[in-house]
């Protein structure tokens, strides 16, 4: 798998440079703008560095054609699951603090507004998630989740929230890629 490192500049709003405490979970996201590229979304995160658009970033963005951009090294926190409140799952299993310090965020691009991902996006995301699971000794069935599962109120990734079996299918594919 080819990963292009195109790191964001250090700034308080999208890449603080603060270290992750540990990696407990991979959080899957969808980008909010259908048809956009991985590079466009990376540049959107970079544009947040002045604070006028709030906080936000992810470690990786997987494009429609399967390209992967690393925006933030996995040793650092990304601002991908910030919220005023968190689910019971988050508070009991992940942390009683900020889950950005124990999660890796993967954004996935999609061609249409309903949010279904292309085969190339899913294949690359599966390969990426499998690699992260192996590196951090994560169980894909337990340790790959959605943004909605962390915060409870955001339908992200939209297609998976509307079709919950899609997350389980993705988890099975990642497990299969790891030989589990």
Secondary structure, 3 states (H helix, E strand, C coil): CCEEECCCCCECCCECCCECCCCCEEEEEECCCCCCCHHHHHHHHHHHHHCCCCCCCCCEEECCCCCEEECCCCCECCCCCCCCCCCHHHHHHHCCCCHHHCEEEEEECCCCCCCCCCHHHHHHHHHHHHHHHHHHCCCHHHHEEEHHHHHCCCCCCHHHHHCCHHHHHHHHHHHHHCCC
